[in-house]
Amino acid sequence: MGKFVIQKDTEKISSINRTIRMKPEHFEKIMEISEKNDISFNKVVNQCIEYALENLEE
């Protein structure tokens, strides 16, 4: 499995609105990553999801 690296692309993605719940510590960590890398919270979450799905062992 390759290392997870935040991408700073500006490409817009089509999306579906959905409410999710997460642990406060996960929210804070994602916000920290978002601010540190100057990208949106949403883009960090989507990159995390993409990475997890691509590296999921079924």
mmCIF file of the N, C-alpha and C atoms, coordinates in Angstrom:
data_MODEL
# 
_entry.id   MODEL 
# 
loop_
_atom_site.group_PDB 
_atom_site.id 
_atom_site.type_symbol 
_atom_site.label_atom_id 
_atom_site.label_alt_id 
_atom_site.label_comp_id 
_atom_site.label_asym_id 
_atom_site.label_entity_id 
_atom_site.label_seq_id 
_atom_site.pdbx_PDB_ins_code 
_atom_site.Cartn_x 
_atom_site.Cartn_y 
_atom_site.Cartn_z 
_atom_site.occupancy 
_atom_site.B_iso_or_equiv 
_atom_site.pdbx_formal_charge 
_atom_site.auth_seq_id 
_atom_site.auth_comp_id 
_atom_site.auth_asym_id 
_atom_site.auth_atom_id 
_atom_site.pdbx_PDB_model_num 
ATOM 1   N N  . MET A 1 1  ? 0.846   -1.168 0.000   1.00 0.00 ? 1  MET A N  1 
ATOM 2   C CA . MET A 1 1  ? 0.000   0.000  0.000   1.00 0.00 ? 1  MET A CA 1 
ATOM 3   C C  . MET A 1 1  ? 0.895   1.236  0.000   1.00 0.00 ? 1  MET A C  1 
ATOM 4   N N  . GLY A 1 2  ? 0.614   2.171  -0.899  1.00 0.00 ? 2  GLY A N  1 
ATOM 5   C CA . GLY A 1 2  ? 1.388   3.400  -0.967  1.00 0.00 ? 2  GLY A CA 1 
ATOM 6   C C  . GLY A 1 2  ? 1.017   4.374  0.139   1.00 0.00 ? 2  GLY A C  1 
ATOM 7   N N  . LYS A 1 3  ? 1.878   5.323  0.357   1.00 0.00 ? 3  LYS A N  1 
ATOM 8   C CA . LYS A 1 3  ? 1.660   6.320  1.387   1.00 0.00 ? 3  LYS A CA 1 
ATOM 9   C C  . LYS A 1 3  ? 0.583   7.313  0.947   1.00 0.00 ? 3  LYS A C  1 
ATOM 10  N N  . PHE A 1 4  ? -0.266  7.724  1.867   1.00 0.00 ? 4  PHE A N  1 
ATOM 11  C CA . PHE A 1 4  ? -1.323  8.697  1.577   1.00 0.00 ? 4  PHE A CA 1 
ATOM 12  C C  . PHE A 1 4  ? -0.718  10.088 1.510   1.00 0.00 ? 4  PHE A C  1 
ATOM 13  N N  . VAL A 1 5  ? -0.930  10.775 0.390   1.00 0.00 ? 5  VAL A N  1 
ATOM 14  C CA . VAL A 1 5  ? -0.404  12.123 0.184   1.00 0.00 ? 5  VAL A CA 1 
ATOM 15  C C  . VAL A 1 5  ? -1.546  13.028 -0.246  1.00 0.00 ? 5  VAL A C  1 
ATOM 16  N N  . ILE A 1 6  ? -1.700  14.162 0.421   1.00 0.00 ? 6  ILE A N  1 
ATOM 17  C CA . ILE A 1 6  ? -2.739  15.130 0.073   1.00 0.00 ? 6  ILE A CA 1 
ATOM 18  C C  . ILE A 1 6  ? -2.399  15.785 -1.259  1.00 0.00 ? 6  ILE A C  1 
ATOM 19  N N  . GLN A 1 7  ? -3.382  15.798 -2.164  1.00 0.00 ? 7  GLN A N  1 
ATOM 20  C CA . GLN A 1 7  ? -3.219  16.435 -3.466  1.00 0.00 ? 7  GLN A CA 1 
ATOM 21  C C  . GLN A 1 7  ? -3.875  17.818 -3.427  1.00 0.00 ? 7  GLN A C  1 
ATOM 22  N N  . LYS A 1 8  ? -3.208  18.806 -3.999  1.00 0.00 ? 8  LYS A N  1 
ATOM 23  C CA . LYS A 1 8  ? -3.745  20.162 -3.997  1.00 0.00 ? 8  LYS A CA 1 
ATOM 24  C C  . LYS A 1 8  ? -4.372  20.543 -5.327  1.00 0.00 ? 8  LYS A C  1 
ATOM 25  N N  . ASP A 1 9  ? -5.018  19.588 -5.983  1.00 0.00 ? 9  ASP A N  1 
ATOM 26  C CA . ASP A 1 9  ? -5.640  19.891 -7.262  1.00 0.00 ? 9  ASP A CA 1 
ATOM 27  C C  . ASP A 1 9  ? -6.842  20.821 -7.074  1.00 0.00 ? 9  ASP A C  1 
ATOM 28  N N  . THR A 1 10 ? -7.198  21.516 -8.106  1.00 0.00 ? 10 THR A N  1 
ATOM 29  C CA . THR A 1 10 ? -8.328  22.442 -8.034  1.00 0.00 ? 10 THR A CA 1 
ATOM 30  C C  . THR A 1 10 ? -9.512  21.930 -8.855  1.00 0.00 ? 10 THR A C  1 
ATOM 31  N N  . GLU A 1 11 ? -9.410  20.696 -9.308  1.00 0.00 ? 11 GLU A N  1 
ATOM 32  C CA . GLU A 1 11 ? -10.469 20.108 -10.115 1.00 0.00 ? 11 GLU A CA 1 
ATOM 33  C C  . GLU A 1 11 ? -11.745 19.958 -9.296  1.00 0.00 ? 11 GLU A C  1 
ATOM 34  N N  . LYS A 1 12 ? -12.842 20.430 -9.854  1.00 0.00 ? 12 LYS A N  1 
ATOM 35  C CA . LYS A 1 12 ? -14.134 20.264 -9.188  1.00 0.00 ? 12 LYS A CA 1 
ATOM 36  C C  . LYS A 1 12 ? -14.666 18.877 -9.509  1.00 0.00 ? 12 LYS A C  1 
ATOM 37  N N  . ILE A 1 13 ? -15.324 18.278 -8.542  1.00 0.00 ? 13 ILE A N  1 
ATOM 38  C CA . ILE A 1 13 ? -15.894 16.961 -8.755  1.00 0.00 ? 13 ILE A CA 1 
ATOM 39  C C  . ILE A 1 13 ? -17.408 17.053 -8.636  1.00 0.00 ? 13 ILE A C  1 
ATOM 40  N N  . SER A 1 14 ? -18.103 16.207 -9.388  1.00 0.00 ? 14 SER A N  1 
ATOM 41  C CA . SER A 1 14 ? -19.548 16.156 -9.196  1.00 0.00 ? 14 SER A CA 1 
ATOM 42  C C  . SER A 1 14 ? -19.774 15.490 -7.848  1.00 0.00 ? 14 SER A C  1 
ATOM 43  N N  . SER A 1 15 ? -20.838 15.854 -7.187  1.00 0.00 ? 15 SER A N  1 
ATOM 44  C CA . SER A 1 15 ? -20.995 15.350 -5.832  1.00 0.00 ? 15 SER A CA 1 
ATOM 45  C C  . SER A 1 15 ? -22.456 15.115 -5.473  1.00 0.00 ? 15 SER A C  1 
ATOM 46  N N  . ILE A 1 16 ? -22.613 14.395 -4.399  1.00 0.00 ? 16 ILE A N  1 
ATOM 47  C CA . ILE A 1 16 ? -23.914 14.128 -3.798  1.00 0.00 ? 16 ILE A CA 1 
ATOM 48  C C  . ILE A 1 16 ? -23.828 14.607 -2.363  1.00 0.00 ? 16 ILE A C  1 
ATOM 49  N N  . ASN A 1 17 ? -24.807 15.378 -1.940  1.00 0.00 ? 17 ASN A N  1 
ATOM 50  C CA . ASN A 1 17 ? -24.828 15.842 -0.556  1.00 0.00 ? 17 ASN A CA 1 
ATOM 51  C C  . ASN A 1 17 ? -25.338 14.724 0.344   1.00 0.00 ? 17 ASN A C  1 
ATOM 52  N N  . ARG A 1 18 ? -24.596 14.513 1.421   1.00 0.00 ? 18 ARG A N  1 
ATOM 53  C CA . ARG A 1 18 ? -24.963 13.486 2.383   1.00 0.00 ? 18 ARG A CA 1 
ATOM 54  C C  . ARG A 1 18 ? -24.402 13.893 3.733   1.00 0.00 ? 18 ARG A C  1 
ATOM 55  N N  . THR A 1 19 ? -25.193 13.769 4.766   1.00 0.00 ? 19 THR A N  1 
ATOM 56  C CA . THR A 1 19 ? -24.733 14.084 6.116   1.00 0.00 ? 19 THR A CA 1 
ATOM 57  C C  . THR A 1 19 ? -24.108 12.840 6.732   1.00 0.00 ? 19 THR A C  1 
ATOM 58  N N  . ILE A 1 20 ? -22.926 13.012 7.339   1.00 0.00 ? 20 ILE A N  1 
ATOM 59  C CA . ILE A 1 20 ? -22.283 11.899 8.041   1.00 0.00 ? 20 ILE A CA 1 
ATOM 60  C C  . ILE A 1 20 ? -21.927 12.352 9.454   1.00 0.00 ? 20 ILE A C  1 
ATOM 61  N N  . ARG A 1 21 ? -21.743 11.411 10.321  1.00 0.00 ? 21 ARG A N  1 
ATOM 62  C CA . ARG A 1 21 ? -21.290 11.698 11.681  1.00 0.00 ? 21 ARG A CA 1 
ATOM 63  C C  . ARG A 1 21 ? -19.892 11.129 11.829  1.00 0.00 ? 21 ARG A C  1 
ATOM 64  N N  . MET A 1 22 ? -19.053 11.860 12.548  1.00 0.00 ? 22 MET A N  1 
ATOM 65  C CA . MET A 1 22 ? -17.702 11.373 12.800  1.00 0.00 ? 22 MET A CA 1 
ATOM 66  C C  . MET A 1 22 ? -17.282 11.749 14.212  1.00 0.00 ? 22 MET A C  1 
ATOM 67  N N  . LYS A 1 23 ? -16.283 11.063 14.679  1.00 0.00 ? 23 LYS A N  1 
ATOM 68  C CA . LYS A 1 23 ? -15.753 11.359 16.007  1.00 0.00 ? 23 LYS A CA 1 
ATOM 69  C C  . LYS A 1 23 ? -15.149 12.758 16.002  1.00 0.00 ? 23 LYS A C  1 
ATOM 70  N N  . PRO A 1 24 ? -15.305 13.496 17.106  1.00 0.00 ? 24 PRO A N  1 
ATOM 71  C CA . PRO A 1 24 ? -14.741 14.848 17.168  1.00 0.00 ? 24 PRO A CA 1 
ATOM 72  C C  . PRO A 1 24 ? -13.243 14.892 16.885  1.00 0.00 ? 24 PRO A C  1 
ATOM 73  N N  . GLU A 1 25 ? -12.498 13.885 17.335  1.00 0.00 ? 25 GLU A N  1 
ATOM 74  C CA . GLU A 1 25 ? -11.057 13.884 17.101  1.00 0.00 ? 25 GLU A CA 1 
ATOM 75  C C  . GLU A 1 25 ? -10.727 13.702 15.615  1.00 0.00 ? 25 GLU A C  1 
ATOM 76  N N  . HIS A 1 26 ? -11.571 12.968 14.882  1.00 0.00 ? 26 HIS A N  1 
ATOM 77  C CA . HIS A 1 26 ? -11.365 12.828 13.436  1.00 0.00 ? 26 HIS A CA 1 
ATOM 78  C C  . HIS A 1 26 ? -11.660 14.154 12.735  1.00 0.00 ? 26 HIS A C  1 
ATOM 79  N N  . PHE A 1 27 ? -12.733 14.805 13.165  1.00 0.00 ? 27 PHE A N  1 
ATOM 80  C CA . PHE A 1 27 ? -13.076 16.114 12.598  1.00 0.00 ? 27 PHE A CA 1 
ATOM 81  C C  . PHE A 1 27 ? -11.931 17.097 12.801  1.00 0.00 ? 27 PHE A C  1 
ATOM 82  N N  . GLU A 1 28 ? -11.401 17.154 14.008  1.00 0.00 ? 28 GLU A N  1 
ATOM 83  C CA . GLU A 1 28 ? -10.311 18.090 14.317  1.00 0.00 ? 28 GLU A CA 1 
ATOM 84  C C  . GLU A 1 28 ? -9.066  17.787 13.490  1.00 0.00 ? 28 GLU A C  1 
ATOM 85  N N  . LYS A 1 29 ? -8.738  16.507 13.341  1.00 0.00 ? 29 LYS A N  1 
ATOM 86  C CA . LYS A 1 29 ? -7.556  16.130 12.561  1.00 0.00 ? 29 LYS A CA 1 
ATOM 87  C C  . LYS A 1 29 ? -7.730  16.503 11.092  1.00 0.00 ? 29 LYS A C  1 
ATOM 88  N N  . ILE A 1 30 ? -8.914  16.250 10.539  1.00 0.00 ? 30 ILE A N  1 
ATOM 89  C CA . ILE A 1 30 ? -9.171  16.609 9.142   1.00 0.00 ? 30 ILE A CA 1 
ATOM 90  C C  . ILE A 1 30 ? -9.129  18.117 8.957   1.00 0.00 ? 30 ILE A C  1 
ATOM 91  N N  . MET A 1 31 ? -9.673  18.867 9.905   1.00 0.00 ? 31 MET A N  1 
ATOM 92  C CA . MET A 1 31 ? -9.612  20.333 9.833   1.00 0.00 ? 31 MET A CA 1 
ATOM 93  C C  . MET A 1 31 ? -8.157  20.803 9.869   1.00 0.00 ? 31 MET A C  1 
ATOM 94  N N  . GLU A 1 32 ? -7.362  20.207 10.713  1.00 0.00 ? 32 GLU A N  1 
ATOM 95  C CA . GLU A 1 32 ? -5.943  20.545 10.823  1.00 0.00 ? 32 GLU A CA 1 
ATOM 96  C C  . GLU A 1 32 ? -5.219  20.289 9.491   1.00 0.00 ? 32 GLU A C  1 
ATOM 97  N N  . ILE A 1 33 ? -5.467  19.136 8.895   1.00 0.00 ? 33 ILE A N  1 
ATOM 98  C CA . ILE A 1 33 ? -4.861  18.803 7.604   1.00 0.00 ? 33 ILE A CA 1 
ATOM 99  C C  . ILE A 1 33 ? -5.319  19.779 6.531   1.00 0.00 ? 33 ILE A C  1 
ATOM 100 N N  . SER A 1 34 ? -6.605  20.087 6.540   1.00 0.00 ? 34 SER A N  1 
ATOM 101 C CA . SER A 1 34 ? -7.182  21.014 5.570   1.00 0.00 ? 34 SER A CA 1 
ATOM 102 C C  . SER A 1 34 ? -6.520  22.389 5.647   1.00 0.00 ? 34 SER A C  1 
ATOM 103 N N  . GLU A 1 35 ? -6.398  22.917 6.840   1.00 0.00 ? 35 GLU A N  1 
ATOM 104 C CA . GLU A 1 35 ? -5.799  24.239 7.037   1.00 0.00 ? 35 GLU A CA 1 
ATOM 105 C C  . GLU A 1 35 ? -4.311  24.226 6.703   1.00 0.00 ? 35 GLU A C  1 
ATOM 106 N N  . LYS A 1 36 ? -3.617  23.185 7.105   1.00 0.00 ? 36 LYS A N  1 
ATOM 107 C CA . LYS A 1 36 ? -2.179  23.078 6.858   1.00 0.00 ? 36 LYS A CA 1 
ATOM 108 C C  . LYS A 1 36 ? -1.872  23.029 5.364   1.00 0.00 ? 36 LYS A C  1 
ATOM 109 N N  . ASN A 1 37 ? -2.737  22.369 4.589   1.00 0.00 ? 37 ASN A N  1 
ATOM 110 C CA . ASN A 1 37 ? -2.515  22.189 3.162   1.00 0.00 ? 37 ASN A CA 1 
ATOM 111 C C  . ASN A 1 37 ? -3.288  23.176 2.294   1.00 0.00 ? 37 ASN A C  1 
ATOM 112 N N  . ASP A 1 38 ? -4.030  24.085 2.934   1.00 0.00 ? 38 ASP A N  1 
ATOM 113 C CA . ASP A 1 38 ? -4.796  25.115 2.233   1.00 0.00 ? 38 ASP A CA 1 
ATOM 114 C C  . ASP A 1 38 ? -5.744  24.530 1.183   1.00 0.00 ? 38 ASP A C  1 
ATOM 115 N N  . ILE A 1 39 ? -6.468  23.470 1.591   1.00 0.00 ? 39 ILE A N  1 
ATOM 116 C CA . ILE A 1 39 ? -7.521  22.910 0.744   1.00 0.00 ? 39 ILE A CA 1 
ATOM 117 C C  . ILE A 1 39 ? -8.757  22.693 1.606   1.00 0.00 ? 39 ILE A C  1 
ATOM 118 N N  . SER A 1 40 ? -9.875  22.501 0.966   1.00 0.00 ? 40 SER A N  1 
ATOM 119 C CA . SER A 1 40 ? -11.126 22.396 1.713   1.00 0.00 ? 40 SER A CA 1 
ATOM 120 C C  . SER A 1 40 ? -11.208 21.102 2.525   1.00 0.00 ? 40 SER A C  1 
ATOM 121 N N  . PHE A 1 41 ? -11.990 21.181 3.586   1.00 0.00 ? 41 PHE A N  1 
ATOM 122 C CA . PHE A 1 41 ? -12.291 20.019 4.419   1.00 0.00 ? 41 PHE A CA 1 
ATOM 123 C C  . PHE A 1 41 ? -12.855 18.910 3.542   1.00 0.00 ? 41 PHE A C  1 
ATOM 124 N N  . ASN A 1 42 ? -13.769 19.269 2.654   1.00 0.00 ? 42 ASN A N  1 
ATOM 125 C CA . ASN A 1 42 ? -14.415 18.312 1.767   1.00 0.00 ? 42 ASN A CA 1 
ATOM 126 C C  . ASN A 1 42 ? -13.401 17.568 0.896   1.00 0.00 ? 42 ASN A C  1 
ATOM 127 N N  . LYS A 1 43 ? -12.427 18.291 0.350   1.00 0.00 ? 43 LYS A N  1 
ATOM 128 C CA . LYS A 1 43 ? -11.425 17.638 -0.505  1.00 0.00 ? 43 LYS A CA 1 
ATOM 129 C C  . LYS A 1 43 ? -10.570 16.661 0.290   1.00 0.00 ? 43 LYS A C  1 
ATOM 130 N N  . VAL A 1 44 ? -10.252 17.004 1.529   1.00 0.00 ? 44 VAL A N  1 
ATOM 131 C CA . VAL A 1 44 ? -9.475  16.076 2.362   1.00 0.00 ? 44 VAL A CA 1 
ATOM 132 C C  . VAL A 1 44 ? -10.287 14.808 2.607   1.00 0.00 ? 44 VAL A C  1 
ATOM 133 N N  . VAL A 1 45 ? -11.546 14.971 2.962   1.00 0.00 ? 45 VAL A N  1 
ATOM 134 C CA . VAL A 1 45 ? -12.399 13.807 3.229   1.00 0.00 ? 45 VAL A CA 1 
ATOM 135 C C  . VAL A 1 45 ? -12.505 12.930 1.991   1.00 0.00 ? 45 VAL A C  1 
ATOM 136 N N  . ASN A 1 46 ? -12.735 13.543 0.830   1.00 0.00 ? 46 ASN A N  1 
ATOM 137 C CA . ASN A 1 46 ? -12.856 12.765 -0.401  1.00 0.00 ? 46 ASN A CA 1 
ATOM 138 C C  . ASN A 1 46 ? -11.561 12.049 -0.750  1.00 0.00 ? 46 ASN A C  1 
ATOM 139 N N  . GLN A 1 47 ? -10.426 12.684 -0.529  1.00 0.00 ? 47 GLN A N  1 
ATOM 140 C CA . GLN A 1 47 ? -9.147  12.031 -0.806  1.00 0.00 ? 47 GLN A CA 1 
ATOM 141 C C  . GLN A 1 47 ? -8.930  10.859 0.155   1.00 0.00 ? 47 GLN A C  1 
ATOM 142 N N  . CYS A 1 48 ? -9.321  11.025 1.403   1.00 0.00 ? 48 CYS A N  1 
ATOM 143 C CA . CYS A 1 48 ? -9.208  9.930  2.377   1.00 0.00 ? 48 CYS A CA 1 
ATOM 144 C C  . CYS A 1 48 ? -10.079 8.746  1.954   1.00 0.00 ? 48 CYS A C  1 
ATOM 145 N N  . ILE A 1 49 ? -11.293 9.036  1.515   1.00 0.00 ? 49 ILE A N  1 
ATOM 146 C CA . ILE A 1 49 ? -12.207 7.978  1.080   1.00 0.00 ? 49 ILE A CA 1 
ATOM 147 C C  . ILE A 1 49 ? -11.651 7.266  -0.149  1.00 0.00 ? 49 ILE A C  1 
ATOM 148 N N  . GLU A 1 50 ? -11.182 8.026  -1.135  1.00 0.00 ? 50 GLU A N  1 
ATOM 149 C CA . GLU A 1 50 ? -10.619 7.424  -2.347  1.00 0.00 ? 50 GLU A CA 1 
ATOM 150 C C  . GLU A 1 50 ? -9.448  6.515  -2.011  1.00 0.00 ? 50 GLU A C  1 
ATOM 151 N N  . TYR A 1 51 ? -8.549  7.006  -1.156  1.00 0.00 ? 51 TYR A N  1 
ATOM 152 C CA . TYR A 1 51 ? -7.380  6.212  -0.755  1.00 0.00 ? 51 TYR A CA 1 
ATOM 153 C C  . TYR A 1 51 ? -7.814  4.920  -0.059  1.00 0.00 ? 51 TYR A C  1 
ATOM 154 N N  . ALA A 1 52 ? -8.750  5.035  0.864   1.00 0.00 ? 52 ALA A N  1 
ATOM 155 C CA . ALA A 1 52 ? -9.210  3.857  1.598   1.00 0.00 ? 52 ALA A CA 1 
ATOM 156 C C  . ALA A 1 52 ? -9.843  2.844  0.660   1.00 0.00 ? 52 ALA A C  1 
ATOM 157 N N  . LEU A 1 53 ? -10.683 3.299  -0.255  1.00 0.00 ? 53 LEU A N  1 
ATOM 158 C CA . LEU A 1 53 ? -11.344 2.385  -1.180  1.00 0.00 ? 53 LEU A CA 1 
ATOM 159 C C  . LEU A 1 53 ? -10.364 1.719  -2.135  1.00 0.00 ? 53 LEU A C  1 
ATOM 160 N N  . GLU A 1 54 ? -9.370  2.461  -2.598  1.00 0.00 ? 54 GLU A N  1 
ATOM 161 C CA . GLU A 1 54 ? -8.374  1.897  -3.510  1.00 0.00 ? 54 GLU A CA 1 
ATOM 162 C C  . GLU A 1 54 ? -7.479  0.877  -2.814  1.00 0.00 ? 54 GLU A C  1 
ATOM 163 N N  . ASN A 1 55 ? -7.334  1.004  -1.516  1.00 0.00 ? 55 ASN A N  1 
ATOM 164 C CA . ASN A 1 55 ? -6.440  0.114  -0.765  1.00 0.00 ? 55 ASN A CA 1 
ATOM 165 C C  . ASN A 1 55 ? -7.176  -0.876 0.118   1.00 0.00 ? 55 ASN A C  1 
ATOM 166 N N  . LEU A 1 56 ? -8.469  -0.991 -0.084  1.00 0.00 ? 56 LEU A N  1 
ATOM 167 C CA . LEU A 1 56 ? -9.286  -1.906 0.688   1.00 0.00 ? 56 LEU A CA 1 
ATOM 168 C C  . LEU A 1 56 ? -9.009  -3.348 0.252   1.00 0.00 ? 56 LEU A C  1 
ATOM 169 N N  . GLU A 1 57 ? -8.707  -4.186 1.206   1.00 0.00 ? 57 GLU A N  1 
ATOM 170 C CA . GLU A 1 57 ? -8.481  -5.595 0.908   1.00 0.00 ? 57 GLU A CA 1 
ATOM 171 C C  . GLU A 1 57 ? -9.769  -6.343 1.205   1.00 0.00 ? 57 GLU A C  1 
ATOM 172 N N  . GLU A 1 58 ? -10.335 -6.898 0.164   1.00 0.00 ? 58 GLU A N  1 
ATOM 173 C CA . GLU A 1 58 ? -11.613 -7.624 0.341   1.00 0.00 ? 58 GLU A CA 1 
ATOM 174 C C  . GLU A 1 58 ? -11.385 -9.096 0.390   1.00 0.00 ? 58 GLU A C  1 
# 
